């Protein structure tokens, strides 16, 4: 991919032009473009910009379902987006859920109150837009909800793992969890691309050390793929990963769009 790739092609069609604060994070899965944008301005301005993009792209019939885990909910990330959309005249539903891999299951995300709201909005002719705000579990599980309900999907990562791993895999899935124990990870899933990945870089200031270490570990794995994917050893190690070399190179380009990442 050309590193001069324009942010224009990363934004949904029909929305106001790109701002100086918006940096494209080039990524593609096969021939499919994944529209990823890092917003490097102030947090409040990024929230307002996201609300504008969603309103302009999805129109007045949009019914946003803002889904956020316990940590993001406590930090106010979900409510900030929900309120910004409401202030722009786009009312919807706010869904807070449990956080963590052991809750990545239908019981935690397929709540009756959530499905009832989605069903009622569909019956009223509204266009459902599921907005996953948070970490990778949030993006994976809410992507499944979007796929199962035929809804549009937008991801707003607040962790490096969500931004650089969960969004780019296109895989959305539930795990088999019994009594809090993960018996089989990602056993029920689909491939469902978001229409937009919009990351406000200031949210990374609230990451704890474990989240950063996880991202560094993922990056190390990807660097291994980048260095070996075209070699005989790499082809043996990554024979089941289509486009391994492409994935690794795009991963590095994505993470480089995040200001200060070189200091991690």
Rosetta silent file (secondary structure, phi, psi, omega in degrees, C-alpha in Angstrom):
SEQUENCE: XXXXXXXXXXXXXXXXXXXXXXXXXXXXXXXXXXXXXXXXXXXXXXXXXXXXXXXXXXXXXXXXXXXXXXXXXXXXXXXXXXXXXXXXXXXXXXXXXXXXXXXXXXXXXXXXXXXXXXXXXXXXXXXXXXXXXXXXXXXXXXXXXXXXXXXXXXXXXXXXXXXXXXXXXXXXXXXXXXXXXXXXXXXXXXXXXXXXXXXXXXXXXXXXXXXXXXXXXXXXXXXXXXXXXXXXXXXXXXXXXXXXXXXXXXXXXXXXXXXXXXXX
SCORE:     score description
SCORE:     0.000 S_00000001
   1 L     0.000  146.972  178.428    0.000    0.000    0.000 S_00000001
   2 L   -75.870  125.038 -179.727    1.092    3.560   -0.698 S_00000001
   3 L   -70.069  -10.357  174.637    1.961    5.336    2.552 S_00000001
   4 L   -87.317    9.947 -179.843    0.660    8.510    0.956 S_00000001
   5 L   -47.339  129.543 -175.007   -2.800    6.928    0.998 S_00000001
   6 L   -77.887  141.653  175.688   -5.403    9.670    1.472 S_00000001
   7 H   -64.998  -20.618  179.355   -7.583    9.842    4.559 S_00000001
   8 H   -54.965  -42.043 -177.984  -10.427   10.646    2.169 S_00000001
   9 H   -78.581   -8.415  176.922  -10.687    6.969    1.213 S_00000001
  10 H   -88.168  -16.589 -178.532  -10.627    5.957    4.888 S_00000001
  11 L   -95.462  149.192  177.278  -13.794    7.908    5.695 S_00000001
  12 L   -59.760  150.338  179.775  -17.290    6.750    4.777 S_00000001
  13 L   -66.117  148.820  175.030  -18.705    8.271    1.613 S_00000001
  14 L    83.345   12.895 -179.545  -20.904   11.319    1.886 S_00000001
  15 L  -109.844  162.673  178.037  -19.276   12.788    4.994 S_00000001
  16 L   -57.045  152.300 -175.396  -17.464   16.114    5.467 S_00000001
  17 L   -60.229  165.587 -176.233  -13.859   16.163    4.260 S_00000001
  18 L   -66.824  150.992  176.311  -10.914   15.041    6.396 S_00000001
  19 L  -100.454  163.713 -179.618   -9.472   17.223    9.137 S_00000001
  20 L   -63.109  -28.663 -178.158   -5.801   17.847    9.824 S_00000001
  21 L   -75.501  -12.962 -175.322   -6.075   15.796   13.030 S_00000001
  22 E   -92.332  121.748 -179.006   -7.211   12.688   11.144 S_00000001
  23 E  -116.033  128.126  179.330   -4.473   10.288   10.082 S_00000001
  24 E   -71.730  143.328  174.328   -5.201    7.256    7.897 S_00000001
  25 L  -115.467   94.102 -169.302   -4.078    3.871    9.137 S_00000001
  26 L   -64.159  127.361  175.802   -3.724    1.884    5.881 S_00000001
  27 L  -155.635  144.469  174.581   -5.050   -1.645    6.036 S_00000001
  28 E  -146.390  148.873  176.367   -6.667   -4.091    3.690 S_00000001
  29 E  -116.595  105.279 -170.869   -7.842   -7.680    3.927 S_00000001
  30 L    63.733 -123.653  178.811   -7.383   -9.203    0.504 S_00000001
  31 L   -95.915    2.138 -176.132   -8.975   -6.679   -1.841 S_00000001
  32 E   -91.848  126.686  176.906  -11.181   -5.194    0.899 S_00000001
  33 E   -81.667  134.727  174.524  -10.242   -1.822    2.336 S_00000001
  34 L  -107.271  109.873 -174.732  -10.694   -1.420    6.091 S_00000001
  35 L   -73.782  102.394 -178.922  -11.331    2.290    6.806 S_00000001
  36 E  -118.465  131.929 -178.507   -9.175    3.081    9.837 S_00000001
  37 E  -134.163  131.998  171.045   -8.539    6.595   11.115 S_00000001
  38 E  -100.586  125.044  177.661   -6.512    7.828   14.077 S_00000001
  39 E   -96.872  115.686 -173.085   -7.733   11.150   15.447 S_00000001
  40 L  -102.557   13.512  175.615   -4.742   12.960   16.955 S_00000001
  41 L   -90.434 -164.164 -179.690   -6.533   16.047   18.256 S_00000001
  42 L   -68.990  150.467 -174.768   -8.114   16.654   21.662 S_00000001
  43 H   -56.753  -49.275 -177.258  -10.403   13.972   23.014 S_00000001
  44 H   -60.603  -39.334  178.352  -13.551   16.138   23.149 S_00000001
  45 H   -66.943  -35.574  177.942  -13.049   17.277   19.566 S_00000001
  46 H   -65.697  -40.178  177.518  -12.586   13.674   18.464 S_00000001
  47 H   -62.833  -44.866  179.426  -15.870   12.620   20.071 S_00000001
  48 H   -63.353  -39.510  179.753  -17.688   15.496   18.357 S_00000001
  49 H   -64.502  -42.755  179.255  -16.072   14.612   15.021 S_00000001
  50 H   -61.247  -43.774  178.903  -17.123   10.976   15.318 S_00000001
  51 H   -60.112  -39.764  178.537  -20.717   11.993   16.030 S_00000001
  52 H   -65.200  -45.321  179.589  -20.680   14.202   12.930 S_00000001
  53 H   -58.975  -44.596 -177.679  -19.282   11.439   10.735 S_00000001
  54 H   -67.803  -42.477  179.855  -21.913    8.961   11.898 S_00000001
  55 H   -63.950  -44.670 -177.039  -24.807   11.393   11.517 S_00000001
  56 H   -69.129  -36.473 -176.291  -23.743   12.500    8.047 S_00000001
  57 H   -79.773  -45.078 -173.827  -23.032    8.991    6.778 S_00000001
  58 H   -92.582  -15.076  173.165  -25.944    7.024    8.222 S_00000001
  59 L    82.081  179.245 -173.981  -28.565    9.774    8.075 S_00000001
  60 L   -67.872  -17.319  179.937  -31.518   10.713   10.275 S_00000001
  61 L   -84.556    0.140 -177.357  -32.865    7.159   10.468 S_00000001
  62 E   -61.404  134.107  173.481  -29.734    6.014   12.287 S_00000001
  63 E  -120.878   95.879 -176.730  -30.296    4.172   15.577 S_00000001
  64 E   -77.448  132.108  171.196  -26.900    3.996   17.335 S_00000001
  65 E  -108.510  102.160 -178.585  -26.283    1.204   19.812 S_00000001
  66 E   -88.826  112.415 -177.250  -23.291    2.374   21.857 S_00000001
  67 E  -111.061  131.946 -176.138  -21.777   -0.693   23.550 S_00000001
  68 E  -147.549  145.245  176.974  -19.039   -0.384   26.144 S_00000001
  69 E   -80.075  176.798 -175.076  -17.419   -2.585   28.791 S_00000001
  70 H   -59.731  -41.531 -178.200  -17.177   -1.817   32.492 S_00000001
  71 H   -66.394  -49.463  178.650  -13.787   -0.088   32.256 S_00000001
  72 H   -63.618  -33.928  177.154  -14.743    2.157   29.351 S_00000001
  73 H   -64.570  -44.736  179.954  -18.065    2.873   31.009 S_00000001
  74 H   -63.852  -33.570  179.159  -16.320    3.969   34.219 S_00000001
  75 H   -80.907   -9.884  177.104  -14.013    6.240   32.215 S_00000001
  76 L    87.307    5.768 -175.615  -16.997    7.779   30.438 S_00000001
  77 H   -64.344  -42.820  179.877  -15.932    6.847   26.910 S_00000001
  78 H   -67.731  -46.830 -178.858  -19.242    5.264   25.970 S_00000001
  79 H   -62.629  -36.255  179.881  -21.421    7.935   27.539 S_00000001
  80 H   -60.471  -43.390  179.517  -19.433   10.718   25.859 S_00000001
  81 H   -70.558  -42.305  178.665  -20.189    9.265   22.416 S_00000001
  82 H   -59.057  -45.214 -179.437  -23.793    8.479   23.317 S_00000001
  83 H   -68.164  -38.712  179.423  -24.381   12.050   24.535 S_00000001
  84 H   -62.898  -41.406  177.726  -22.642   13.586   21.501 S_00000001
  85 H   -65.862  -42.841  179.477  -24.900   11.624   19.153 S_00000001
  86 H   -62.486  -39.920  178.558  -27.982   12.537   21.161 S_00000001
  87 H   -65.632  -27.152  177.345  -26.995   16.211   21.053 S_00000001
  88 L   -86.341    7.343  178.056  -26.743   15.896   17.259 S_00000001
  89 L    85.015   15.717 -179.973  -30.306   14.607   17.145 S_00000001
  90 L  -115.052   92.094 -177.847  -29.384   10.934   16.786 S_00000001
  91 L   -87.049  150.543 -178.702  -30.918    9.089   19.723 S_00000001
  92 L  -157.403 -144.171 -174.887  -30.229    5.445   20.399 S_00000001
  93 E  -128.626  138.564  179.080  -29.485    2.846   23.066 S_00000001
  94 E  -106.395  124.584 -175.646  -26.631    2.617   25.560 S_00000001
  95 E  -125.282  109.365  175.835  -25.453   -0.895   26.401 S_00000001
  96 E  -100.281  136.381 -175.348  -22.897   -1.491   29.172 S_00000001
  97 E  -134.162  167.669  177.348  -21.590   -5.039   29.561 S_00000001
  98 L   -67.159  151.417 -178.192  -19.126   -7.047   31.634 S_00000001
  99 L  -106.465  153.600  172.906  -15.465   -6.870   30.617 S_00000001
 100 L   112.055  155.383 -177.086  -12.902   -9.601   30.055 S_00000001
 101 H   -60.142  -31.629 -177.610  -12.311  -12.756   28.016 S_00000001
 102 H   -74.042   -5.349  175.925  -14.378  -14.899   30.400 S_00000001
 103 H  -109.992   10.925 -178.064  -17.470  -12.847   29.449 S_00000001
 104 L   -82.409   68.334 -172.785  -16.970  -13.178   25.692 S_00000001
 105 L  -148.202  161.654 -177.933  -20.112  -15.267   25.294 S_00000001
 106 H   -59.375  -32.330 -177.940  -23.733  -14.962   24.114 S_00000001
 107 H   -63.689  -33.192 -177.524  -25.020  -14.848   27.692 S_00000001
 108 H   -84.763  -29.678 -174.033  -23.123  -11.622   28.399 S_00000001
 109 H  -108.937  -27.079  179.998  -23.776   -9.844   25.105 S_00000001
 110 L   -88.227   50.932 -176.500  -27.040  -11.252   23.780 S_00000001
 111 L   -68.738  140.753 -179.860  -29.067   -9.586   26.519 S_00000001
 112 H   -56.355  -39.020 -178.588  -32.861   -9.496   26.012 S_00000001
 113 H   -64.976  -35.156  177.981  -33.000   -5.734   26.615 S_00000001
 114 H   -69.018  -49.887 -178.413  -30.431   -5.133   23.869 S_00000001
 115 H   -64.930  -32.910  177.491  -32.102   -7.409   21.330 S_00000001
 116 H   -65.325  -42.618  178.946  -35.506   -5.931   22.170 S_00000001
 117 H   -64.123  -43.276  179.334  -34.251   -2.394   21.454 S_00000001
 118 H   -63.421  -44.094  179.960  -32.694   -3.473   18.160 S_00000001
 119 H   -62.498  -44.964 -179.194  -35.863   -5.289   17.113 S_00000001
 120 H   -63.840  -40.410  179.510  -38.110   -2.339   17.984 S_00000001
 121 H   -65.935  -39.944  177.086  -35.862    0.083   16.100 S_00000001
 122 H   -62.801  -42.391  179.220  -35.868   -2.161   13.029 S_00000001
 123 H   -63.952  -27.887  179.142  -39.657   -2.377   13.139 S_00000001
 124 L   -86.121    2.991  178.156  -39.760    1.412   13.266 S_00000001
 125 L    82.837   15.602  179.413  -37.649    1.640   10.114 S_00000001
 126 L   -83.133  153.916  177.257  -34.473    2.798   11.852 S_00000001
 127 E   -96.653  113.573 -175.072  -31.005    1.877   10.581 S_00000001
 128 E   -78.227  129.160  175.635  -29.132    0.075   13.349 S_00000001
 129 E  -126.114  108.141  177.856  -25.502    1.067   13.851 S_00000001
 130 E   -83.392  123.924 -177.583  -23.648   -0.924   16.495 S_00000001
 131 E  -115.542  107.629 -177.304  -20.767    1.138   17.901 S_00000001
 132 E   -90.448  111.984 -177.731  -18.233   -0.932   19.853 S_00000001
 133 E  -111.988  113.959  179.270  -16.312    1.311   22.265 S_00000001
 134 E   147.023 -143.950 -176.597  -13.546   -0.376   24.232 S_00000001
 135 L   -93.278 -168.807 -173.613  -11.123   -3.288   23.988 S_00000001
 136 H   -66.847  -36.423  177.449  -10.854   -6.325   21.772 S_00000001
 137 H   -61.680  -43.199  177.665  -13.470   -8.434   23.558 S_00000001
 138 H   -59.232  -46.646 -179.260  -15.959   -5.615   23.097 S_00000001
 139 H   -65.574  -42.187  179.563  -15.154   -5.346   19.383 S_00000001
 140 H   -63.973  -51.576 -173.644  -15.289   -9.094   18.791 S_00000001
 141 H   -71.209  -41.029  179.576  -18.525   -9.750   20.659 S_00000001
 142 H   -72.361  -26.113  172.126  -20.428   -6.670   19.501 S_00000001
 143 H   -64.514  -36.282  175.164  -19.316   -7.434   15.958 S_00000001
 144 H   -64.327  -43.458  178.825  -21.084  -10.771   16.362 S_00000001
 145 H   -61.243  -43.196  178.884  -24.224   -8.981   17.562 S_00000001
 146 H   -61.995  -43.617 -179.387  -24.043   -6.652   14.546 S_00000001
 147 H   -65.422  -43.558 -177.005  -23.597   -9.582   12.163 S_00000001
 148 H   -69.448  -25.626 -179.059  -26.409  -11.631   13.703 S_00000001
 149 H  -103.145    3.091  179.694  -28.849   -8.711   13.604 S_00000001
 150 L    65.166   36.797 -176.949  -27.828   -7.415   10.163 S_00000001
 151 L  -100.656  156.705  170.457  -26.663   -4.100   11.611 S_00000001
 152 E   -69.452  156.817 -172.733  -24.007   -1.667   10.467 S_00000001
 153 E  -136.295  132.158  177.920  -20.853   -1.826   12.558 S_00000001
 154 E  -133.066  136.935  178.680  -18.393    0.820   13.764 S_00000001
 155 E  -114.339  135.153  177.570  -15.443    0.250   16.098 S_00000001
 156 E  -124.172   85.580 -175.040  -13.991    2.843   18.473 S_00000001
 157 E   -68.800  140.020  173.447  -10.925    1.181   20.033 S_00000001
 158 L  -118.670    5.680  174.225   -9.676    2.387   23.405 S_00000001
 159 L  -131.163  155.431  178.760   -6.837   -0.153   23.653 S_00000001
 160 H   -65.758  -35.246  179.516   -3.901   -0.892   21.402 S_00000001
 161 H   -64.760  -40.805  178.174   -4.898   -4.549   21.167 S_00000001
 162 H   -64.683  -44.561 -174.967   -8.361   -3.648   19.899 S_00000001
 163 H   -67.979  -42.674 -170.723   -6.969   -1.157   17.397 S_00000001
 164 H  -101.296   -5.868 -178.864   -4.108   -3.248   16.051 S_00000001
 165 H  -128.034  -59.548 -173.687   -5.418   -6.785   16.405 S_00000001
 166 H   -64.560  -38.207 -178.586   -9.167   -7.194   16.902 S_00000001
 167 H   -72.298  -39.978 -171.761  -10.177   -4.716   14.193 S_00000001
 168 H   -78.917  -15.508 -179.525   -7.721   -5.904   11.569 S_00000001
 169 H   -77.230  -23.181 -176.605   -8.530   -9.614   11.843 S_00000001
 170 L    69.028   -7.081  179.833  -12.136   -9.072   10.625 S_00000001
 171 E   -81.783  130.317  174.631  -12.997  -12.043   12.855 S_00000001
 172 E  -124.143  133.336 -170.944  -15.888  -11.527   15.277 S_00000001
 173 E  -159.117  160.225  168.713  -16.668  -14.326   17.691 S_00000001
 174 E  -110.113  153.190  173.801  -18.020  -15.714   20.947 S_00000001
 175 E  -103.414  163.129  172.982  -16.201  -18.231   23.127 S_00000001
 176 E   -90.263  110.064 -176.329  -17.628  -21.254   24.923 S_00000001
 177 E  -121.803  126.582  178.938  -17.601  -20.225   28.590 S_00000001
 178 E  -128.432  122.379  179.782  -18.927  -22.410   31.427 S_00000001
 179 L    53.273   40.936  177.510  -18.865  -21.248   35.062 S_00000001
 180 L    79.057    0.773  179.838  -16.379  -18.536   34.203 S_00000001
 181 E  -105.827  133.046  178.795  -13.977  -20.944   32.495 S_00000001
 182 E   -83.296  109.370 -179.729  -13.126  -20.625   28.791 S_00000001
 183 E   -87.422  -31.748  178.239  -13.506  -24.111   27.326 S_00000001
 184 E  -153.849  119.417 -175.489  -13.059  -23.090   23.694 S_00000001
 185 E   -84.470  136.519  175.853  -12.052  -19.644   22.506 S_00000001
 186 E    55.081   39.840 -175.381  -13.771  -18.050   19.501 S_00000001
 187 E   -74.976  -28.418  179.609  -15.712  -21.241   18.797 S_00000001
 188 E  -119.920  114.779 -174.266  -18.695  -19.418   17.251 S_00000001
 189 E  -156.189 -179.252  179.606  -17.800  -16.637   14.856 S_00000001
 190 E  -154.075  173.695  171.448  -18.017  -14.864   11.551 S_00000001
 191 E  -110.473  120.441 -173.416  -16.082  -12.392    9.419 S_00000001
 192 L  -146.810  107.993 -176.700  -17.695   -8.967    9.566 S_00000001
 193 L   -81.420  137.030  173.070  -15.866   -5.793    8.597 S_00000001
 194 L   -72.353  152.518  175.481  -16.693   -2.485   10.293 S_00000001
 195 L   -77.520  -20.214  178.071  -17.636    0.451    8.107 S_00000001
 196 E  -158.032  137.590  167.563  -15.299    2.632   10.141 S_00000001
 197 E  -114.567  115.770 -174.308  -12.612    2.222   12.791 S_00000001
 198 E  -122.952  111.768 -176.047  -12.185    5.561   14.533 S_00000001
 199 E  -113.138  123.628  174.939   -9.525    5.814   17.219 S_00000001
 200 E   -93.579  110.071 -167.109   -9.015    8.913   19.372 S_00000001
 201 H   -62.486  -24.762 -179.095   -5.369    8.583   20.360 S_00000001
 202 H   -63.414  -22.017 -179.783   -5.719   10.408   23.700 S_00000001
 203 H   -65.257  -21.703 -179.837   -7.631    7.430   25.121 S_00000001
 204 H   -69.649  -13.197  177.457   -4.363    5.478   25.196 S_00000001
 205 H   -67.980  -18.091 -179.271   -3.211    7.741   28.024 S_00000001
 206 H   -98.190    6.221  179.590   -5.507    5.766   30.345 S_00000001
 207 L   -69.545  143.367  173.040   -4.073    2.340   29.468 S_00000001
 208 L   -89.423  171.276 -173.838   -2.584    0.269   32.268 S_00000001
 209 H   -63.846  -33.608 -178.854    0.756   -1.499   31.946 S_00000001
 210 H   -64.836  -37.846  178.021   -0.806   -4.913   31.271 S_00000001
 211 H   -65.108  -40.337  179.438   -2.639   -3.561   28.220 S_00000001
 212 H   -67.825  -41.051  178.751    0.569   -2.060   26.863 S_00000001
 213 H   -63.450  -38.892  178.122    2.509   -5.281   27.487 S_00000001
 214 H   -62.235  -41.437  179.884   -0.177   -7.266   25.639 S_00000001
 215 H   -66.891  -38.866  177.930    0.116   -4.927   22.654 S_00000001
 216 H   -64.398  -39.750  177.053    3.906   -5.197   22.661 S_00000001
 217 H   -62.889  -42.576  177.571    3.594   -9.000   22.711 S_00000001
 218 H   -63.675  -39.518  179.119    1.194   -8.914   19.767 S_00000001
 219 H   -64.808  -38.888  179.221    3.570   -6.595   17.928 S_00000001
 220 H   -62.986  -41.505  177.372    6.467   -8.983   18.571 S_00000001
 221 H   -61.786  -42.025 -178.245    4.456  -11.846   17.076 S_00000001
 222 H   -69.549  -35.941  176.555    3.628   -9.724   14.057 S_00000001
 223 H   -63.203  -34.358  175.046    7.244   -8.655   13.621 S_00000001
 224 H   -61.880  -43.900  178.000    8.112  -12.356   13.497 S_00000001
 225 H   -61.904  -42.548 -177.748    5.568  -12.779   10.704 S_00000001
 226 H   -62.602  -40.713 -175.893    6.962   -9.746    8.881 S_00000001
 227 H   -78.797  -22.619 -171.737   10.511  -11.033    9.031 S_00000001
 228 H  -117.128  -12.796 -168.666    9.773  -14.651    8.158 S_00000001
 229 L   -58.407  -32.107 -177.909    6.581  -14.770    6.100 S_00000001
 230 L   -92.415   -3.298 -178.813    8.388  -14.855    2.745 S_00000001
 231 L   -91.424  169.855  178.530   11.071  -17.325    3.857 S_00000001
 232 H   -62.028  -42.954  179.422   10.943  -21.122    3.804 S_00000001
 233 H   -65.460  -40.812 -179.849   10.683  -21.222    7.608 S_00000001
 234 H   -65.460  -38.922  178.925    8.009  -18.557    7.591 S_00000001
 235 H   -65.046  -30.668  176.823    5.965  -20.355    4.981 S_00000001
 236 H   -74.608  -42.727 -177.960    6.034  -23.432    7.193 S_00000001
 237 H   -70.097  -37.307 -171.694    5.137  -21.524   10.369 S_00000001
 238 L  -117.878   30.527 -176.433    2.423  -19.360    8.800 S_00000001
 239 L   -61.770  -25.680 -177.079    1.180  -21.620    5.997 S_00000001
 240 L   -93.675    5.599  179.796   -2.399  -21.310    7.273 S_00000001
 241 L  -109.401  106.081  179.976   -2.404  -17.493    7.351 S_00000001
 242 L   -70.162  125.427  178.712   -3.402  -16.038    3.992 S_00000001
 243 L    73.756   34.805 -176.270   -1.483  -12.823    3.307 S_00000001
 244 H   -59.228  -43.063 -178.624    0.751  -13.100    6.393 S_00000001
 245 H   -64.596  -42.536  178.802    3.408  -10.767    5.000 S_00000001
 246 H   -62.015  -44.107 -179.540    0.800   -8.172    4.012 S_00000001
 247 H   -59.436  -46.230 -177.054   -0.835   -8.360    7.449 S_00000001
 248 H   -63.639  -42.855 -178.317    2.469   -7.848    9.252 S_00000001
 249 H   -68.146  -38.810  178.481    3.523   -4.858    7.153 S_00000001
 250 H   -68.469  -34.344  177.068    0.147   -3.176    7.496 S_00000001
 251 H   -57.116  -45.152 -178.461    0.220   -3.762   11.270 S_00000001
 252 H   -65.940  -36.659  179.113    3.434   -1.770   11.536 S_00000001
 253 H   -66.613  -38.701  179.861    1.989    1.073    9.478 S_00000001
 254 H   -63.449  -50.776 -174.965   -1.096    1.210   11.681 S_00000001
 255 H   -66.185  -26.804  179.401    0.787    1.324   14.957 S_00000001
 256 H   -72.869  -13.929  178.029    3.115    4.004   13.579 S_00000001
 257 L   -79.643   -8.403 -177.392    0.174    6.382   13.150 S_00000001
 258 L   -91.983  114.462 -178.744   -0.227    6.557   16.932 S_00000001
 259 L   -58.070  131.834  177.267    1.745    9.459   18.348 S_00000001
 260 L    85.220   -0.663 -176.647    4.284    8.465   21.032 S_00000001
 261 H   -64.555  -26.191 -179.410    4.078    4.733   20.352 S_00000001
 262 H   -67.511  -13.701 -179.452    7.854    4.644   19.822 S_00000001
 263 H   -90.609   -6.827 -178.596    8.233    5.449   23.539 S_00000001
 264 L   -70.572    0.000    0.000    6.348    2.341   24.706 S_00000001
